[in-house]
Amino acid sequence: MNKKDYILYLEDDEIDAIKFTSTMKNLGFQEQIIVQQNGEEGLNWLSANRQLLPKIIVLDLNMPLMNGHEFLEAIKEDNDFKKIPIVVFTTSSNKVDINHSFEYQVAGYMVKPFEHGDYKNIISIIKQYWDLSAIGHI
């Protein structure tokens, strides 16, 4: 494994984080998933690991301390971080949240489904994005 081939997942709900990582592993994902509980922790992680940035960031919007919108604003101000692809994975289907996220050039916006089969399908799409991404291979 290339050391920089990992996902940074920002999610405050421990059960959602376990569900995401478990589903990714069940789909054959072998790389590391680093979980941080809010945008502030995510920025601190990125700052401490500038030499080994993630291939993609999966971002929840509704988090304490620094929410996903605030994280997007902060990350896009840093030249080292602003090119990291971000996939929003959240419970919000609110058009304002969707439009705001795309204003910060997210790579995708996916609403967390309630049904297990639907959840697995969406995680499969995130994994496909990972598999096809050229970031980290340049």
KEMIDO-737515 format. One record per atom (N, C-alpha, C): residue number from 1; atom name; x, y, z; residue in three letters. Coordinates in steps of 0.001 Angstrom, whole numbers. Example, Ala and Ser with C-alpha at 12.3 -4.5 7.8 and 13.67 -1.06 7.14 Angstrom:
residues 2
+-----+------+---------+---------+---------+------+
: seq : atom :      xx :      yy :      zz : type :
+-----+------+---------+---------+---------+------+
:   1 :    N :   13190 :   -5690 :    7800 :  ALA :
:   1 :   CA :   12300 :   -4500 :    7800 :  ALA :
:   1 :    C :   13200 :   -3300 :    7800 :  ALA :
:   2 :    N :   12850 :   -2250 :    7080 :  SER :
:   2 :   CA :   13670 :   -1060 :    7140 :  SER :
:   2 :    C :   12900 :      30 :    7870 :  SER :
+-----+------+---------+---------+---------+------+
//
This chain:
residues 138
+-----+------+---------+---------+---------+------+
: seq : atom :      xx :      yy :      zz : type :
+-----+------+---------+---------+---------+------+
:   1 :    N :     845 :   -1198 :       0 :  MET :
:   1 :   CA :       0 :       0 :       0 :  MET :
:   1 :    C :     874 :    1239 :       0 :  MET :
:   2 :    N :     585 :    2147 :    -889 :  ASN :
:   2 :   CA :    1221 :    3451 :    -878 :  ASN :
:   2 :    C :     775 :    4185 :     379 :  ASN :
:   3 :    N :    1703 :    4756 :    1122 :  LYS :
:   3 :   CA :    1353 :    5376 :    2399 :  LYS :
:   3 :    C :     305 :    6472 :    2275 :  LYS :
:   4 :    N :     223 :    7138 :    1140 :  LYS :
:   4 :   CA :    -770 :    8204 :    1065 :  LYS :
:   4 :    C :   -2117 :    7730 :     524 :  LYS :
:   5 :    N :   -2227 :    6460 :     297 :  ASP :
:   5 :   CA :   -3500 :    5918 :    -169 :  ASP :
:   5 :    C :   -4401 :    5576 :    1015 :  ASP :
:   6 :    N :   -5090 :    6581 :    1506 :  TYR :
:   6 :   CA :   -6059 :    6377 :    2580 :  TYR :
:   6 :    C :   -7199 :    7369 :    2417 :  TYR :
:   7 :    N :   -8298 :    7049 :    3056 :  ILE :
:   7 :   CA :   -9454 :    7938 :    3087 :  ILE :
:   7 :    C :   -9494 :    8622 :    4441 :  ILE :
:   8 :    N :   -9759 :    9902 :    4441 :  LEU :
:   8 :   CA :  -10056 :   10624 :    5670 :  LEU :
:   8 :    C :  -11572 :   10768 :    5728 :  LEU :
:   9 :    N :  -12178 :   10196 :    6764 :  TYR :
:   9 :   CA :  -13633 :   10210 :    6920 :  TYR :
:   9 :    C :  -13984 :   11074 :    8120 :  TYR :
:  10 :    N :  -14715 :   12146 :    7896 :  LEU :
:  10 :   CA :  -15141 :   13044 :    8969 :  LEU :
:  10 :    C :  -16584 :   12734 :    9318 :  LEU :
:  11 :    N :  -16760 :   12138 :   10489 :  GLU :
:  11 :   CA :  -18075 :   11659 :   10929 :  GLU :
:  11 :    C :  -18113 :   11642 :   12451 :  GLU :
:  12 :    N :  -19098 :   12307 :   13042 :  ASP :
:  12 :   CA :  -19181 :   12372 :   14499 :  ASP :
:  12 :    C :  -19936 :   11201 :   15116 :  ASP :
:  13 :    N :  -20716 :   10482 :   14342 :  ASP :
:  13 :   CA :  -21496 :    9364 :   14855 :  ASP :
:  13 :    C :  -20658 :    8084 :   14753 :  ASP :
:  14 :    N :  -20305 :    7518 :   15904 :  GLU :
:  14 :   CA :  -19434 :    6346 :   15938 :  GLU :
:  14 :    C :  -20038 :    5154 :   15197 :  GLU :
:  15 :    N :  -21340 :    4971 :   15326 :  ILE :
:  15 :   CA :  -22001 :    3853 :   14643 :  ILE :
:  15 :    C :  -21937 :    4033 :   13129 :  ILE :
:  16 :    N :  -22164 :    5268 :   12645 :  ASP :
:  16 :   CA :  -22042 :    5532 :   11208 :  ASP :
:  16 :    C :  -20619 :    5281 :   10716 :  ASP :
:  17 :    N :  -19631 :    5655 :   11525 :  ALA :
:  17 :   CA :  -18231 :    5443 :   11138 :  ALA :
:  17 :    C :  -17915 :    3955 :   11038 :  ALA :
:  18 :    N :  -18401 :    3181 :   11998 :  ILE :
:  18 :   CA :  -18183 :    1730 :   11971 :  ILE :
:  18 :    C :  -18897 :    1110 :   10774 :  ILE :
:  19 :    N :  -20115 :    1551 :   10522 :  LYS :
:  19 :   CA :  -20903 :    1039 :    9393 :  LYS :
:  19 :    C :  -20194 :    1323 :    8065 :  LYS :
:  20 :    N :  -19679 :    2546 :    7913 :  PHE :
:  20 :   CA :  -18974 :    2928 :    6694 :  PHE :
:  20 :    C :  -17718 :    2080 :    6498 :  PHE :
:  21 :    N :  -16873 :    2006 :    7523 :  THR :
:  21 :   CA :  -15620 :    1264 :    7379 :  THR :
:  21 :    C :  -15879 :    -226 :    7165 :  THR :
:  22 :    N :  -16860 :    -767 :    7855 :  SER :
:  22 :   CA :  -17208 :   -2176 :    7701 :  SER :
:  22 :    C :  -17705 :   -2471 :    6291 :  SER :
:  23 :    N :  -18565 :   -1609 :    5770 :  THR :
:  23 :   CA :  -19093 :   -1805 :    4416 :  THR :
:  23 :    C :  -17984 :   -1689 :    3379 :  THR :
:  24 :    N :  -17081 :    -721 :    3549 :  MET :
:  24 :   CA :  -15954 :    -579 :    2623 :  MET :
:  24 :    C :  -15099 :   -1847 :    2635 :  MET :
:  25 :    N :  -14807 :   -2357 :    3810 :  LYS :
:  25 :   CA :  -13989 :   -3580 :    3914 :  LYS :
:  25 :    C :  -14705 :   -4763 :    3266 :  LYS :
:  26 :    N :  -16030 :   -4870 :    3480 :  ASN :
:  26 :   CA :  -16804 :   -5951 :    2864 :  ASN :
:  26 :    C :  -16810 :   -5859 :    1339 :  ASN :
:  27 :    N :  -16601 :   -4667 :     807 :  LEU :
:  27 :   CA :  -16537 :   -4469 :    -641 :  LEU :
:  27 :    C :  -15113 :   -4655 :   -1182 :  LEU :
:  28 :    N :  -14195 :   -5052 :    -299 :  GLY :
:  28 :   CA :  -12832 :   -5331 :    -740 :  GLY :
:  28 :    C :  -11849 :   -4192 :    -569 :  GLY :
:  29 :    N :  -12251 :   -3119 :     100 :  PHE :
:  29 :   CA :  -11344 :   -1992 :     323 :  PHE :
:  29 :    C :  -10286 :   -2407 :    1328 :  PHE :
:  30 :    N :   -9016 :   -2287 :     958 :  GLN :
:  30 :   CA :   -7934 :   -2762 :    1820 :  GLN :
:  30 :    C :   -7112 :   -1637 :    2431 :  GLN :
:  31 :    N :   -7260 :    -430 :    1936 :  GLU :
:  31 :   CA :   -6477 :     674 :    2450 :  GLU :
:  31 :    C :   -7064 :    1169 :    3789 :  GLU :
:  32 :    N :   -6359 :    2082 :    4385 :  GLN :
:  32 :   CA :   -6742 :    2600 :    5691 :  GLN :
:  32 :    C :   -7824 :    3668 :    5582 :  GLN :
:  33 :    N :   -8725 :    3683 :    6554 :  ILE :
:  33 :   CA :   -9722 :    4746 :    6690 :  ILE :
:  33 :    C :   -9460 :    5422 :    8027 :  ILE :
:  34 :    N :   -9088 :    6684 :    7972 :  ILE :
:  34 :   CA :   -8847 :    7473 :    9184 :  ILE :
:  34 :    C :  -10136 :    8218 :    9498 :  ILE :
:  35 :    N :  -10675 :    8044 :   10697 :  VAL :
:  35 :   CA :  -11921 :    8701 :   11095 :  VAL :
:  35 :    C :  -11604 :    9828 :   12073 :  VAL :
:  36 :    N :  -12117 :   11005 :   11773 :  GLN :
:  36 :   CA :  -12049 :   12153 :   12674 :  GLN :
:  36 :    C :  -13480 :   12606 :   12936 :  GLN :
:  37 :    N :  -13752 :   13099 :   14153 :  GLN :
:  37 :   CA :  -15135 :   13328 :   14578 :  GLN :
:  37 :    C :  -15729 :   14679 :   14214 :  GLN :
:  38 :    N :  -14949 :   15581 :   13661 :  ASN :
:  38 :   CA :  -15491 :   16873 :   13237 :  ASN :
:  38 :    C :  -14480 :   17571 :   12338 :  ASN :
:  39 :    N :  -14895 :   18690 :   11790 :  GLY :
:  39 :   CA :  -14035 :   19414 :   10866 :  GLY :
:  39 :    C :  -12749 :   19909 :   11492 :  GLY :
:  40 :    N :  -12821 :   20310 :   12748 :  GLU :
:  40 :   CA :  -11624 :   20789 :   13439 :  GLU :
:  40 :    C :  -10590 :   19670 :   13566 :  GLU :
:  41 :    N :  -11045 :   18486 :   13976 :  GLU :
:  41 :   CA :  -10133 :   17341 :   14066 :  GLU :
:  41 :    C :   -9578 :   16983 :   12689 :  GLU :
:  42 :    N :  -10434 :   17093 :   11670 :  GLY :
:  42 :   CA :   -9994 :   16806 :   10309 :  GLY :
:  42 :    C :   -8902 :   17761 :    9850 :  GLY :
:  43 :    N :   -9082 :   19047 :   10112 :  LEU :
:  43 :   CA :   -8055 :   20029 :    9737 :  LEU :
:  43 :    C :   -6773 :   19797 :   10508 :  LEU :
:  44 :    N :   -6897 :   19474 :   11791 :  ASN :
:  44 :   CA :   -5703 :   19183 :   12597 :  ASN :
:  44 :    C :   -4965 :   17970 :   12034 :  ASN :
:  45 :    N :   -5719 :   16929 :   11632 :  TRP :
:  45 :   CA :   -5100 :   15745 :   11039 :  TRP :
:  45 :    C :   -4347 :   16120 :    9765 :  TRP :
:  46 :    N :   -5015 :   16866 :    8892 :  LEU :
:  46 :   CA :   -4383 :   17260 :    7636 :  LEU :
:  46 :    C :   -3128 :   18095 :    7885 :  LEU :
:  47 :    N :   -3201 :   19022 :    8814 :  SER :
:  47 :   CA :   -2052 :   19882 :    9120 :  SER :
:  47 :    C :    -874 :   19073 :    9649 :  SER :
:  48 :    N :   -1163 :   18072 :   10462 :  ALA :
:  48 :   CA :    -102 :   17238 :   11034 :  ALA :
:  48 :    C :     441 :   16220 :   10034 :  ALA :
:  49 :    N :    -272 :   16012 :    8929 :  ASN :
:  49 :   CA :     114 :   14991 :    7950 :  ASN :
:  49 :    C :     217 :   15567 :    6540 :  ASN :
:  50 :    N :     730 :   16771 :    6426 :  ARG :
:  50 :   CA :     827 :   17437 :    5117 :  ARG :
:  50 :    C :    1623 :   16626 :    4100 :  ARG :
:  51 :    N :    2583 :   15842 :    4568 :  GLN :
:  51 :   CA :    3407 :   15053 :    3654 :  GLN :
:  51 :    C :    2698 :   13786 :    3191 :  GLN :
:  52 :    N :    1594 :   13406 :    3858 :  LEU :
:  52 :   CA :     853 :   12187 :    3516 :  LEU :
:  52 :    C :    -647 :   12488 :    3485 :  LEU :
:  53 :    N :   -1074 :   13276 :    2531 :  LEU :
:  53 :   CA :   -2480 :   13674 :    2451 :  LEU :
:  53 :    C :   -3345 :   12526 :    1933 :  LEU :
:  54 :    N :   -4616 :   12523 :    2302 :  PRO :
:  54 :   CA :   -5506 :   11447 :    1849 :  PRO :
:  54 :    C :   -5789 :   11543 :     357 :  PRO :
:  55 :    N :   -6140 :   10417 :    -212 :  LYS :
:  55 :   CA :   -6524 :   10376 :   -1625 :  LYS :
:  55 :    C :   -7899 :   11016 :   -1819 :  LYS :
:  56 :    N :   -8810 :   10777 :    -859 :  ILE :
:  56 :   CA :  -10105 :   11469 :    -848 :  ILE :
:  56 :    C :  -10538 :   11711 :     591 :  ILE :
:  57 :    N :  -11457 :   12649 :     749 :  ILE :
:  57 :   CA :  -12094 :   12928 :    2030 :  ILE :
:  57 :    C :  -13579 :   12641 :    1874 :  ILE :
:  58 :    N :  -14135 :   11879 :    2803 :  VAL :
:  58 :   CA :  -15577 :   11647 :    2860 :  VAL :
:  58 :    C :  -16069 :   12466 :    4044 :  VAL :
:  59 :    N :  -17058 :   13319 :    3802 :  LEU :
:  59 :   CA :  -17431 :   14362 :    4757 :  LEU :
:  59 :    C :  -18906 :   14335 :    5121 :  LEU :
:  60 :    N :  -19175 :   14239 :    6417 :  ASP :
:  60 :   CA :  -20525 :   14471 :    6926 :  ASP :
:  60 :    C :  -20678 :   15982 :    7110 :  ASP :
:  61 :    N :  -21875 :   16492 :    6982 :  LEU :
:  61 :   CA :  -22087 :   17926 :    7169 :  LEU :
:  61 :    C :  -22440 :   18292 :    8602 :  LEU :
:  62 :    N :  -23217 :   17447 :    9260 :  ASN :
:  62 :   CA :  -23749 :   17771 :   10584 :  ASN :
:  62 :    C :  -22848 :   17216 :   11671 :  ASN :
:  63 :    N :  -21892 :   18054 :   12113 :  MET :
:  63 :   CA :  -20942 :   17657 :   13149 :  MET :
:  63 :    C :  -20782 :   18805 :   14142 :  MET :
:  64 :    N :  -20375 :   18480 :   15372 :  PRO :
:  64 :   CA :  -20139 :   19538 :   16357 :  PRO :
:  64 :    C :  -18810 :   20262 :   16123 :  PRO :
:  65 :    N :  -18601 :   21340 :   16827 :  LEU :
:  65 :   CA :  -17396 :   22165 :   16811 :  LEU :
:  65 :    C :  -17165 :   22855 :   15467 :  LEU :
:  66 :    N :  -16886 :   22090 :   14444 :  MET :
:  66 :   CA :  -16753 :   22624 :   13085 :  MET :
:  66 :    C :  -17520 :   21701 :   12169 :  MET :
:  67 :    N :  -18621 :   22205 :   11602 :  ASN :
:  67 :   CA :  -19443 :   21356 :   10745 :  ASN :
:  67 :    C :  -18818 :   21218 :    9353 :  ASN :
:  68 :    N :  -19470 :   20453 :    8510 :  GLY :
:  68 :   CA :  -18946 :   20192 :    7181 :  GLY :
:  68 :    C :  -18827 :   21422 :    6300 :  GLY :
:  69 :    N :  -19786 :   22338 :    6419 :  HIS :
:  69 :   CA :  -19717 :   23573 :    5623 :  HIS :
:  69 :    C :  -18501 :   24403 :    6023 :  HIS :
:  70 :    N :  -18283 :   24516 :    7326 :  GLU :
:  70 :   CA :  -17129 :   25277 :    7821 :  GLU :
:  70 :    C :  -15826 :   24598 :    7410 :  GLU :
:  71 :    N :  -15823 :   23267 :    7429 :  PHE :
:  71 :   CA :  -14649 :   22520 :    6991 :  PHE :
:  71 :    C :  -14360 :   22793 :    5516 :  PHE :
:  72 :    N :  -15388 :   22748 :    4680 :  LEU :
:  72 :   CA :  -15199 :   23013 :    3246 :  LEU :
:  72 :    C :  -14609 :   24402 :    3022 :  LEU :
:  73 :    N :  -15125 :   25376 :    3732 :  GLU :
:  73 :   CA :  -14617 :   26744 :    3597 :  GLU :
:  73 :    C :  -13144 :   26814 :    3988 :  GLU :
:  74 :    N :  -12802 :   26180 :    5104 :  ALA :
:  74 :   CA :  -11422 :   26222 :    5586 :  ALA :
:  74 :    C :  -10466 :   25464 :    4676 :  ALA :
:  75 :    N :  -10868 :   24302 :    4214 :  ILE :
:  75 :   CA :   -9963 :   23475 :    3408 :  ILE :
:  75 :    C :   -9668 :   24126 :    2059 :  ILE :
:  76 :    N :  -10625 :   24827 :    1505 :  LYS :
:  76 :   CA :  -10432 :   25439 :     196 :  LYS :
:  76 :    C :   -9548 :   26682 :     268 :  LYS :
:  77 :    N :   -9251 :   27158 :    1475 :  GLU :
:  77 :   CA :   -8352 :   28296 :    1649 :  GLU :
:  77 :    C :   -6891 :   27871 :    1754 :  GLU :
:  78 :    N :   -6634 :   26584 :    1869 :  ASP :
:  78 :   CA :   -5276 :   26080 :    2036 :  ASP :
:  78 :    C :   -4806 :   25449 :     728 :  ASP :
:  79 :    N :   -3729 :   25966 :     175 :  ASN :
:  79 :   CA :   -3233 :   25473 :   -1114 :  ASN :
:  79 :    C :   -2854 :   24000 :   -1098 :  ASN :
:  80 :    N :   -2424 :   23479 :      51 :  ASP :
:  80 :   CA :   -2057 :   22066 :     140 :  ASP :
:  80 :    C :   -3287 :   21158 :     145 :  ASP :
:  81 :    N :   -4411 :   21658 :     640 :  PHE :
:  81 :   CA :   -5595 :   20828 :     853 :  PHE :
:  81 :    C :   -6683 :   20994 :    -197 :  PHE :
:  82 :    N :   -6718 :   22123 :    -870 :  LYS :
:  82 :   CA :   -7882 :   22442 :   -1695 :  LYS :
:  82 :    C :   -8091 :   21529 :   -2900 :  LYS :
:  83 :    N :   -7071 :   20771 :   -3289 :  LYS :
:  83 :   CA :   -7221 :   19875 :   -4444 :  LYS :
:  83 :    C :   -7610 :   18451 :   -4054 :  LYS :
:  84 :    N :   -7713 :   18169 :   -2749 :  ILE :
:  84 :   CA :   -8112 :   16832 :   -2319 :  ILE :
:  84 :    C :   -9596 :   16656 :   -2651 :  ILE :
:  85 :    N :   -9950 :   15621 :   -3398 :  PRO :
:  85 :   CA :  -11370 :   15411 :   -3712 :  PRO :
:  85 :    C :  -12173 :   15128 :   -2439 :  PRO :
:  86 :    N :  -13356 :   15723 :   -2368 :  ILE :
:  86 :   CA :  -14230 :   15560 :   -1211 :  ILE :
:  86 :    C :  -15578 :   15036 :   -1682 :  ILE :
:  87 :    N :  -16022 :   13956 :   -1043 :  VAL :
:  87 :   CA :  -17357 :   13423 :   -1279 :  VAL :
:  87 :    C :  -18162 :   13674 :     -12 :  VAL :
:  88 :    N :  -19237 :   14445 :    -135 :  VAL :
:  88 :   CA :  -20133 :   14677 :     993 :  VAL :
:  88 :    C :  -21029 :   13454 :    1124 :  VAL :
:  89 :    N :  -21107 :   12916 :    2345 :  PHE :
:  89 :   CA :  -21932 :   11751 :    2648 :  PHE :
:  89 :    C :  -22683 :   12083 :    3931 :  PHE :
:  90 :    N :  -23937 :   12492 :    3779 :  THR :
:  90 :   CA :  -24674 :   13092 :    4887 :  THR :
:  90 :    C :  -26139 :   12687 :    4852 :  THR :
:  91 :    N :  -26858 :   12972 :    5921 :  THR :
:  91 :   CA :  -28297 :   12697 :    5972 :  THR :
:  91 :    C :  -29111 :   13811 :    5325 :  THR :
:  92 :    N :  -28489 :   14942 :    5058 :  SER :
:  92 :   CA :  -29222 :   16099 :    4550 :  SER :
:  92 :    C :  -29483 :   16020 :    3047 :  SER :
:  93 :    N :  -30755 :   16113 :    2680 :  SER :
:  93 :   CA :  -31119 :   16230 :    1266 :  SER :
:  93 :    C :  -31589 :   17653 :     966 :  SER :
:  94 :    N :  -31283 :   18572 :    1860 :  ASN :
:  94 :   CA :  -31663 :   19971 :    1733 :  ASN :
:  94 :    C :  -30924 :   20616 :     552 :  ASN :
:  95 :    N :  -31681 :   21249 :    -334 :  LYS :
:  95 :   CA :  -31094 :   21877 :   -1536 :  LYS :
:  95 :    C :  -30050 :   22921 :   -1178 :  LYS :
:  96 :    N :  -30248 :   23637 :     -70 :  VAL :
:  96 :   CA :  -29275 :   24654 :     356 :  VAL :
:  96 :    C :  -27940 :   23980 :     686 :  VAL :
:  97 :    N :  -27993 :   22852 :    1410 :  ASP :
:  97 :   CA :  -26768 :   22116 :    1734 :  ASP :
:  97 :    C :  -26090 :   21590 :     472 :  ASP :
:  98 :    N :  -26876 :   21067 :    -433 :  ILE :
:  98 :   CA :  -26327 :   20523 :   -1686 :  ILE :
:  98 :    C :  -25659 :   21632 :   -2502 :  ILE :
:  99 :    N :  -26384 :   22733 :   -2707 :  ASN :
:  99 :   CA :  -25829 :   23838 :   -3492 :  ASN :
:  99 :    C :  -24587 :   24434 :   -2832 :  ASN :
: 100 :    N :  -24634 :   24606 :   -1520 :  HIS :
: 100 :   CA :  -23490 :   25165 :    -796 :  HIS :
: 100 :    C :  -22266 :   24262 :    -951 :  HIS :
: 101 :    N :  -22477 :   22961 :    -873 :  SER :
: 101 :   CA :  -21362 :   22016 :   -1014 :  SER :
: 101 :    C :  -20734 :   22107 :   -2402 :  SER :
: 102 :    N :  -21565 :   22177 :   -3424 :  PHE :
: 102 :   CA :  -21022 :   22256 :   -4782 :  PHE :
: 102 :    C :  -20369 :   23605 :   -5068 :  PHE :
: 103 :    N :  -20731 :   24638 :   -4321 :  GLU :
: 103 :   CA :  -20016 :   25918 :   -4446 :  GLU :
: 103 :    C :  -18551 :   25754 :   -4059 :  GLU :
: 104 :    N :  -18265 :   24782 :   -3216 :  TYR :
: 104 :   CA :  -16892 :   24493 :   -2806 :  TYR :
: 104 :    C :  -16295 :   23333 :   -3604 :  TYR :
: 105 :    N :  -16853 :   23064 :   -4762 :  GLN :
: 105 :   CA :  -16341 :   22096 :   -5728 :  GLN :
: 105 :    C :  -16152 :   20695 :   -5171 :  GLN :
: 106 :    N :  -17135 :   20199 :   -4404 :  VAL :
: 106 :   CA :  -17049 :   18815 :   -3952 :  VAL :
: 106 :    C :  -17150 :   17886 :   -5157 :  VAL :
: 107 :    N :  -16555 :   16722 :   -5033 :  ALA :
: 107 :   CA :  -16566 :   15751 :   -6122 :  ALA :
: 107 :    C :  -17904 :   15027 :   -6225 :  ALA :
: 108 :    N :  -18650 :   15004 :   -5127 :  GLY :
: 108 :   CA :  -19946 :   14352 :   -5126 :  GLY :
: 108 :    C :  -20700 :   14647 :   -3842 :  GLY :
: 109 :    N :  -22010 :   14462 :   -3915 :  TYR :
: 109 :   CA :  -22884 :   14675 :   -2756 :  TYR :
: 109 :    C :  -23830 :   13489 :   -2691 :  TYR :
: 110 :    N :  -23754 :   12722 :   -1608 :  MET :
: 110 :   CA :  -24573 :   11520 :   -1472 :  MET :
: 110 :    C :  -25311 :   11556 :    -143 :  MET :
: 111 :    N :  -26600 :   11264 :    -216 :  VAL :
: 111 :   CA :  -27443 :   11245 :     980 :  VAL :
: 111 :    C :  -27432 :    9835 :    1556 :  VAL :
: 112 :    N :  -27179 :    9744 :    2862 :  LYS :
: 112 :   CA :  -27160 :    8442 :    3535 :  LYS :
: 112 :    C :  -28566 :    7844 :    3507 :  LYS :
: 113 :    N :  -28696 :    6669 :    2930 :  PRO :
: 113 :   CA :  -30012 :    6015 :    2885 :  PRO :
: 113 :    C :  -30275 :    5227 :    4174 :  PRO :
: 114 :    N :  -31527 :    4875 :    4391 :  PHE :
: 114 :   CA :  -31900 :    4107 :    5570 :  PHE :
: 114 :    C :  -31819 :    2606 :    5334 :  PHE :
: 115 :    N :  -32090 :    2163 :    4116 :  GLU :
: 115 :   CA :  -32085 :     736 :    3780 :  GLU :
: 115 :    C :  -30651 :     223 :    3592 :  GLU :
: 116 :    N :  -30370 :    -959 :    4134 :  HIS :
: 116 :   CA :  -29021 :   -1524 :    4060 :  HIS :
: 116 :    C :  -28555 :   -1707 :    2612 :  HIS :
: 117 :    N :  -29411 :   -2231 :    1763 :  GLY :
: 117 :   CA :  -29031 :   -2443 :     365 :  GLY :
: 117 :    C :  -28685 :   -1145 :    -332 :  GLY :
: 118 :    N :  -29465 :    -109 :     -80 :  ASP :
: 118 :   CA :  -29187 :    1208 :    -666 :  ASP :
: 118 :    C :  -27880 :    1777 :    -120 :  ASP :
: 119 :    N :  -27658 :    1569 :    1184 :  TYR :
: 119 :   CA :  -26427 :    2053 :    1817 :  TYR :
: 119 :    C :  -25217 :    1399 :    1150 :  TYR :
: 120 :    N :  -25280 :      87 :     992 :  LYS :
: 120 :   CA :  -24173 :    -644 :     376 :  LYS :
: 120 :    C :  -23925 :    -154 :   -1056 :  LYS :
: 121 :    N :  -24993 :     140 :   -1797 :  ASN :
: 121 :   CA :  -24840 :     646 :   -3168 :  ASN :
: 121 :    C :  -24122 :    1988 :   -3190 :  ASN :
: 122 :    N :  -24463 :    2878 :   -2266 :  ILE :
: 122 :   CA :  -23810 :    4191 :   -2238 :  ILE :
: 122 :    C :  -22347 :    4055 :   -1827 :  ILE :
: 123 :    N :  -22067 :    3217 :    -843 :  ILE :
: 123 :   CA :  -20676 :    3003 :    -440 :  ILE :
: 123 :    C :  -19892 :    2393 :   -1608 :  ILE :
: 124 :    N :  -20530 :    1543 :   -2384 :  SER :
: 124 :   CA :  -19900 :     967 :   -3563 :  SER :
: 124 :    C :  -19514 :    2069 :   -4564 :  SER :
: 125 :    N :  -20354 :    3068 :   -4702 :  ILE :
: 125 :   CA :  -20046 :    4200 :   -5600 :  ILE :
: 125 :    C :  -18839 :    4970 :   -5079 :  ILE :
: 126 :    N :  -18782 :    5194 :   -3770 :  ILE :
: 126 :   CA :  -17625 :    5890 :   -3182 :  ILE :
: 126 :    C :  -16365 :    5062 :   -3419 :  ILE :
: 127 :    N :  -16454 :    3752 :   -3248 :  LYS :
: 127 :   CA :  -15298 :    2887 :   -3502 :  LYS :
: 127 :    C :  -14891 :    2943 :   -4976 :  LYS :
: 128 :    N :  -15861 :    2956 :   -5889 :  GLN :
: 128 :   CA :  -15541 :    3068 :   -7317 :  GLN :
: 128 :    C :  -14824 :    4388 :   -7604 :  GLN :
: 129 :    N :  -15279 :    5449 :   -6960 :  TYR :
: 129 :   CA :  -14598 :    6743 :   -7125 :  TYR :
: 129 :    C :  -13149 :    6606 :   -6674 :  TYR :
: 130 :    N :  -12946 :    5951 :   -5536 :  TRP :
: 130 :   CA :  -11595 :    5690 :   -5046 :  TRP :
: 130 :    C :  -10780 :    4935 :   -6087 :  TRP :
: 131 :    N :  -11340 :    3849 :   -6586 :  ASP :
: 131 :   CA :  -10632 :    2990 :   -7546 :  ASP :
: 131 :    C :  -10260 :    3731 :   -8815 :  ASP :
: 132 :    N :  -11093 :    4658 :   -9253 :  LEU :
: 132 :   CA :  -10866 :    5363 :  -10504 :  LEU :
: 132 :    C :  -10080 :    6661 :  -10360 :  LEU :
: 133 :    N :   -9918 :    7122 :   -9133 :  SER :
: 133 :   CA :   -9277 :    8402 :   -8889 :  SER :
: 133 :    C :   -7793 :    8348 :   -9239 :  SER :
: 134 :    N :   -7332 :    9395 :   -9926 :  ALA :
: 134 :   CA :   -5918 :    9503 :  -10280 :  ALA :
: 134 :    C :   -5132 :   10233 :   -9200 :  ALA :
: 135 :    N :   -5820 :   10846 :   -8257 :  ILE :
: 135 :   CA :   -5136 :   11581 :   -7194 :  ILE :
: 135 :    C :   -4259 :   10610 :   -6424 :  ILE :
: 136 :    N :   -3034 :   10990 :   -6192 :  GLY :
: 136 :   CA :   -2110 :   10135 :   -5462 :  GLY :
: 136 :    C :   -1308 :    9220 :   -6362 :  GLY :
: 137 :    N :   -1661 :    9159 :   -7637 :  HIS :
: 137 :   CA :    -919 :    8299 :   -8574 :  HIS :
: 137 :    C :    -168 :    9133 :   -9604 :  HIS :
: 138 :    N :    -174 :   10419 :   -9408 :  ILE :
: 138 :   CA :     480 :   11309 :  -10380 :  ILE :
: 138 :    C :    1917 :   11533 :   -9986 :  ILE :
+-----+------+---------+---------+---------+------+
//
